[in-house]
Amino acid sequence: MRTHRKGLLEVGFASLCFGLIGLFGKEAFQAGLSIGQLLTIRFGLAALVLGFFLFVLKRNELVLPKKEFLISAGLGVFGYTVFASLYFVAIDGVSIALAALLLYTYPFWTVLFNAVLGERLRKEQWFGLAGASAGLIFLLWGQIEVQSLWAIGAGILSAITYSLFVIISGRTLREVSSAGSGFWIILFATIGLALLHRPDFSAMPSWSASTWGIIFAIALIGTVIPLVLIQSGLQKLTSTQTALLCMLEPVMAALAGMIWLGEALSLRQILGAVLVLGSLWLTQRSHSSTLAPPAGSTEA
């Protein structure tokens, strides 16, 4: 049970960090960065920071078995590169609210794919998934605009891609260092993004200190910390449990907007956030109760 709780804390804190990406990204775009510039330098700096940390303090964790190394490389190129790019294509062609709703269909895809692989949800998890999904609709529902049907497809594909990323990570990288696998995922995501977007960095010398501060924040807080924590959490939880808990991210994003940007939350959004939190609490509480030790025993 302690391992399970540690996984919950890791994924929960990762969701908090991921929820801040929208805040940092908004500031970066206002500073004049393009999508390609932001994505490539975000992952590039993240790879440098995490790589330096591991090289100095935990050099042995950089070395992965060949199979896990190739899986991490593939997850970086075909996972994060594709997922992040598709999501920004969706944002470019539909309203942000609709893009977010499309992205957060990924718990459904995770459940579907895991069902094909033989995993089944308990009744409480089905209720939690339904309740949290309804809460997200209340929280994220806003002005719905569609300029391109391809953008809707891109949003759905981004959810499917991220779902596959979570499932494959959880099933194949349980026995290796989460920081080590996270580094190689981030590094190969950088390479994939650079090749895909071919960003122009000629204006980098003119970027202000505040712009660089935003970039470092999104690299460290929005990339290194949450990705390593997600990888670690996936070693303690199932991919379905992780996907459900990651539905905290838009709640954290809404709270960050309220605290840092002064954005007011409507009653509907507050009810949605409460419904998400309550539904996820129900699923995790029911799981914990099934793991409780028998009366009179002591927990190791």
C-alpha positions in Angstrom: 0.0 0.0 0.0 2.9 2.3 0.7 4.2 1.8 -2.8 0.7 2.5 -4.2 0.5 5.7 -2.2 3.9 6.8 -3.4 2.8 6.3 -6.9 -0.3 8.4 -6.3 1.8 11.2 -4.9 4.2 11.1 -7.8 1.5 11.2 -10.5 -0.5 13.8 -8.5 2.5 16.1 -8.3 3.3 15.5 -12.0 -0.2 16.5 -12.8 0.3 19.7 -10.9 3.4 20.5 -12.9 1.9 19.5 -16.2 -1.1 21.8 -15.3 1.3 24.8 -15.3 2.4 24.2 -19.0 -0.5 26.3 -20.3 0.4 29.2 -18.1 4.1 29.1 -19.1 3.2 28.5 -22.8 0.9 31.5 -22.9 3.7 33.7 -21.5 6.2 32.2 -24.1 3.8 32.8 -27.0 3.3 36.4 -25.8 7.1 36.8 -25.8 7.1 35.9 -29.5 8.2 32.3 -29.6 6.7 30.0 -32.3 5.3 26.5 -31.6 8.4 24.9 -33.1 10.8 27.1 -31.1 9.0 26.5 -27.8 8.6 22.7 -28.2 12.2 22.1 -29.4 13.9 24.3 -26.9 11.6 23.1 -24.1 12.7 19.5 -24.6 16.3 20.5 -25.5 16.9 22.4 -22.2 15.1 19.6 -20.3 17.5 17.0 -21.7 20.5 19.2 -20.8 19.3 19.8 -17.2 18.3 16.1 -16.6 21.4 14.8 -18.4 23.8 17.0 -16.4 22.1 16.0 -13.1 22.4 12.3 -13.9 25.9 12.6 -15.3 27.1 14.2 -12.0 25.1 12.3 -9.4 23.7 9.1 -10.9 25.8 8.3 -14.0 24.9 4.6 -13.9 21.2 5.4 -14.5 22.0 6.8 -17.9 22.9 3.3 -19.1 19.8 1.2 -20.0 19.6 -2.3 -21.4 19.4 -2.2 -25.2 15.7 -3.1 -25.4 14.6 -0.4 -22.9 16.9 2.1 -24.6 15.3 1.5 -27.9 11.8 1.7 -26.4 12.6 5.0 -24.7 14.0 6.4 -28.0 10.8 5.3 -29.8 8.6 6.8 -27.1 10.5 10.1 -27.5 10.3 10.2 -31.3 6.9 8.6 -31.9 5.3 9.4 -28.6 6.1 12.9 -27.3 7.0 14.4 -30.7 3.8 13.3 -32.4 1.6 13.9 -29.3 2.8 17.5 -28.7 2.8 18.4 -32.4 -0.8 17.0 -32.9 -2.0 18.9 -29.9 -0.7 22.2 -31.1 -2.2 21.5 -34.6 -5.6 21.0 -32.8 -5.1 24.3 -30.9 -4.4 26.0 -34.2 -7.7 24.8 -35.7 -10.2 24.7 -32.9 -10.8 26.6 -29.7 -8.5 25.9 -26.8 -11.5 24.5 -24.8 -12.3 22.0 -27.5 -8.7 21.0 -27.9 -8.4 20.3 -24.2 -11.6 18.3 -24.2 -10.4 16.2 -27.1 -7.0 15.6 -25.4 -8.6 14.4 -22.2 -10.4 11.6 -24.0 -7.1 9.8 -23.5 -8.3 8.0 -20.3 -11.0 6.4 -22.4 -8.5 5.2 -25.0 -6.3 3.9 -22.2 -9.2 1.9 -20.8 -10.1 0.6 -24.2 -6.6 -0.5 -25.2 -6.0 -2.0 -21.8 -9.3 -3.9 -22.1 -8.0 -5.4 -25.4 -4.9 -6.4 -23.5 -6.9 -8.1 -20.8 -7.2 -5.5 -18.0 -10.6 -4.8 -16.5 -11.8 -1.8 -14.5 -13.6 -2.2 -11.2 -17.1 -0.7 -10.8 -15.8 2.1 -8.8 -13.2 3.0 -11.5 -16.0 3.1 -14.1 -18.0 5.5 -11.9 -14.9 7.6 -11.3 -14.1 7.8 -15.0 -17.6 8.9 -15.8 -17.8 11.4 -13.0 -14.4 12.9 -13.7 -15.2 13.2 -17.4 -18.4 15.0 -16.6 -16.5 17.3 -14.3 -14.0 18.1 -17.1 -16.8 19.0 -19.4 -18.2 21.5 -16.8 -14.7 22.8 -16.1 -13.5 23.2 -19.7 -16.6 23.9 -21.6 -16.4 27.3 -23.2 -16.5 28.9 -26.6 -16.4 26.0 -29.1 -15.0 27.0 -32.5 -13.9 24.8 -35.4 -12.0 26.1 -38.3 -10.8 22.7 -39.5 -12.1 19.2 -39.3 -8.5 18.0 -39.5 -7.8 19.8 -36.2 -10.5 17.8 -34.5 -8.9 14.6 -35.9 -5.5 15.9 -34.7 -6.9 16.4 -31.2 -8.3 12.9 -31.1 -5.0 11.5 -32.4 -3.1 13.4 -29.8 -5.2 11.7 -27.1 -4.6 8.3 -28.7 -0.9 8.9 -29.0 -0.5 9.9 -25.4 -2.6 7.0 -24.3 -0.3 4.6 -26.1 2.7 6.4 -24.6 1.4 5.8 -21.1 0.5 2.1 -21.8 3.8 1.2 -23.4 5.8 3.1 -20.7 3.9 1.3 -17.9 4.3 -2.1 -19.5 8.0 -2.0 -20.7 10.0 0.4 -18.5 9.1 -0.8 -15.0 12.5 -2.3 -14.2 14.7 0.6 -15.2 15.5 4.0 -13.7 12.6 6.4 -14.3 15.1 9.3 -14.5 17.3 7.4 -17.0 14.4 6.4 -19.3 13.0 9.9 -18.9 16.3 11.4 -20.1 16.3 9.3 -23.3 12.7 10.0 -24.0 13.2 13.7 -23.6 16.4 13.7 -25.7 14.9 11.8 -28.6 11.8 14.0 -28.4 14.1 17.0 -28.9 15.6 15.4 -32.0 12.2 14.5 -33.4 10.8 18.0 -32.8 13.8 19.7 -34.3 13.6 17.6 -37.4 9.8 18.0 -37.7 9.5 21.8 -37.0 13.0 23.0 -38.1 12.7 26.1 -35.9 14.6 29.3 -36.5 16.8 30.2 -33.5 18.5 33.2 -35.1 16.6 35.5 -32.7 17.8 33.7 -29.5 20.5 36.3 -28.6 17.8 39.0 -28.4 15.5 37.1 -26.1 15.1 38.9 -22.7 15.9 37.5 -19.3 12.2 37.1 -18.5 11.7 35.1 -21.7 14.6 32.8 -20.8 13.1 32.4 -17.3 9.8 31.3 -18.8 11.7 28.8 -21.0 13.7 27.3 -18.1 10.5 27.1 -16.1 8.6 25.1 -18.7 11.7 22.9 -19.3 12.2 22.1 -15.6 8.8 22.4 -14.0 6.7 21.5 -17.0 9.0 18.7 -18.5 11.8 17.2 -16.4 10.0 16.9 -13.1 6.6 15.7 -14.3 8.0 13.3 -16.9 10.3 11.6 -14.5 7.6 11.4 -11.9 5.1 9.9 -14.4 7.7 7.3 -15.4 8.2 6.5 -11.7 4.5 6.4 -11.0 3.9 4.0 -13.8 6.2 1.6 -12.1 3.9 1.5 -9.1 0.4 2.0 -10.7 -1.3 0.5 -13.7 -1.5 2.7 -16.8 -5.3 3.0 -16.3 -4.8 4.3 -12.7 -2.2 6.7 -14.0 -4.5 8.0 -16.8 -7.4 8.5 -14.4 -5.2 10.4 -11.9 -3.8 12.6 -14.7 -7.3 14.0 -15.2 -6.1 16.3 -12.3 -4.1 18.3 -14.9 -6.9 20.6 -16.2 -8.0 21.3 -12.6 -4.5 22.4 -11.7 -4.4 24.5 -14.9 -7.6 26.2 -14.0 -6.4 26.9 -10.4 -3.1 28.2 -11.8 -4.9 30.6 -14.1 -7.0 31.8 -11.2 -4.0 32.3 -8.9 -1.4 33.8 -11.2 -3.5 35.4 -14.0 -6.5 36.4 -11.9 -8.9 34.5 -14.1 -12.3 34.1 -12.4 -13.8 30.6 -12.3 -17.6 30.4 -12.9 -19.8 28.4 -10.6 -20.0 25.7 -13.3 -16.2 25.4 -13.5 -16.0 25.2 -9.7 -18.6 22.4 -9.6 -16.7 20.7 -12.4 -13.4 20.8 -10.5 -15.1 19.5 -7.3 -16.7 16.7 -9.3 -13.3 15.7 -10.8 -11.5 15.7 -7.5 -14.4 13.8 -5.8 -14.6 11.2 -8.5 -10.8 10.5 -8.4 -10.8 10.4 -4.6 -13.5 7.8 -4.8 -11.6 5.5 -7.2 -8.3 5.8 -5.2 -10.1 5.4 -1.8 -11.8 2.2 -3.0 -8.5 0.9 -4.3 -6.8 1.6 -0.9 -9.6 -0.2 1.0 -9.1 -3.3 -1.1 -5.4 -3.3 -0.1 -6.0 -2.7 3.6 -4.3 -5.4 5.8 -6.6 -7.7 7.8 -7.6 -6.8 11.3 -4.9 -7.6 13.8 -2.1 -7.6 11.3 0.7 -5.0 10.9 1.8 -3.4 7.7 5.3 -4.0 6.6 
